Amino acid sequence: MVFTFDIEEHDRIEAAAQCVLSPGYRLQYRLRMAVATHYLLDALEQWGGSATFFVVGQIAKTHRQLVRMIGDRGHEVASHSWAHRRLHTMSPEEFRSDLRLSKDALEQATGHAVVGYRAPTFSLVRSTAWAIDILGEEGFLYDSSIYPVRHDRYGVPEAPAEPFWLKGRGLSLLEIPPASLSIGPWRVPIGGGGYFRLLPGPVFRVALRGIRQPTVGPSTVLYFHPWEFDSTQPRLPLSSLHRWRTYVGIRHTRGRLNRLLATIDPKNCLRMSDLASRLLAQRSLLSTFELPLAVAGST
C-alpha cells in the first residue's frame, strides 16, 4: 500500500476556482495548510511508515522548512505542479515551464531529486494527453495523474486499474493510478478524498481489501489532502452540492486515519518512488495503454 498526500492550500481546490476570497482568507488557508501537514507528519511518524507528498511547488517558496521537513523525515517529495493549475488551462509550453519551476523549487528545498508527478484534479485526460511526452522529456520516473474511473471532473474510465505503461506520441511513462474497486461492470473510486470521508471507516477498510492486486504485486495507492484533516477551518463559499462534497465527514477524518494506520503494517507500505523502482524492474509484466486522442468537445 502507498499513502500519498496532495499538499495544497484549501482555497486551491477545483470547487473554489470561481470563489472571490480576500488576501486575509488566503493567508489563513496557507497557515492552516502548514499546521495540518505537520499533523500528518506526526501521525505518520507515530505509525512508523513512509509516504509520498505531492507538493505544489510554490509551497517550497512560502514554506521551505516544511517541505524540507517532509524529506528529512524519510518521505518522498514529488511534484503537484507549480501553482495547482489544471492541465486544461495550459499550453504544452506553459506546462513544461510549470513542471520545471516546481521540480527546481522542490529539489532546492529538499536536496533530493523529484521523480514523480500528479496533476491537479487528476487532469491528465484525453484532451491533455500531450503532457505524457513532456513528463518523459523532463525526466520524471512515474506519473499518478490518471484516475481510471468515470467522474464529472476527471477520469479515464477505459484506463487500467493497476500500474501500467502509459504511451505518449513518442515516449512512454510509468503510470501508477489511485485505487479503484470493481463492482460488477462498474469501477468505483476508493483511493481517498471524498470517498474516505463519506464511507464509514470499517466499510472503507473492507473496500480496500476487495481491491484485486495485479501480478506485479500490491500497489494500492491512497490519497489525501491536509485540509481534509482541519475540521475547524473557515468554510469556502461553495454551492450546496460542492459544499457537501467538500466537507462531508471532515469531522471524523483524524480518527479514521489513525484507525486505518493502526490496521496496516508500516513495513508493507512503500513510497511511490520505491514502488516505481520495483515496477520498472518488472516492466515486462506491465500492460501498455495509449491515451486516446480527444475529439472536439470531449475530454
Stockholm file with secondary structure:
# STOCKHOLM 1.0

chainA/1-299         MVFTFDIEEHDRIEAAAQCVLSPGYRLQYRLRMAVATHYLLDALEQWGGSATFFVVGQIAKTHRQLVRMIGDRGHEVASHSWAHRRLHTMSPEEFRSDLRLSKDALEQATGHAVVGYRAPTFSLVRSTAWAIDILGEEGFLYDSSIYPVRHDRYGVPEAPAEPFWLKGRGLSLLEIPPASLSIGPWRVPIGGGGYFRLLPGPVFRVALRGIRQPTVGPSTVLYFHPWEFDSTQPRLPLSSLHRWRTYVGIRHTRGRLNRLLATIDPKNCLRMSDLASRLLAQRSLLSTFELPLAVAGST
#=GR chainA/1-299 SS CEEEEEECCGGGSGGGTTCCCCHHHHHHHHHHHHHHHHHHHHHHHHHTCCCEEEECTTHHHHSHHHHHHHHHTTCEEEECCSSCCCGGGSCHHHHHHHHHHHHHHHHHHHSSCCCEECCGGGCCSGGGTTHHHHHHHTTCSEECCCCCSCCSSCCCTTSCSSCEEEECSSCEEEECCCCEEEETTEEEECSBTHHHHHSCHHHHHHHHHTSCCCTTCCCCEEEECGGGGCTTSCCCCCCHHHHHHHHTTGGGHHHHHHHHHHTSCGGGCCCHHHHHHHHHHTGGGSEEEECCCCCTTCC
#=GC SS_cons         CEEEEEECCGGGSGGGTTCCCCHHHHHHHHHHHHHHHHHHHHHHHHHTCCCEEEECTTHHHHSHHHHHHHHHTTCEEEECCSSCCCGGGSCHHHHHHHHHHHHHHHHHHHSSCCCEECCGGGCCSGGGTTHHHHHHHTTCSEECCCCCSCCSSCCCTTSCSSCEEEECSSCEEEECCCCEEEETTEEEECSBTHHHHHSCHHHHHHHHHTSCCCTTCCCCEEEECGGGGCTTSCCCCCCHHHHHHHHTTGGGHHHHHHHHHHTSCGGGCCCHHHHHHHHHHTGGGSEEEECCCCCTTCC
//
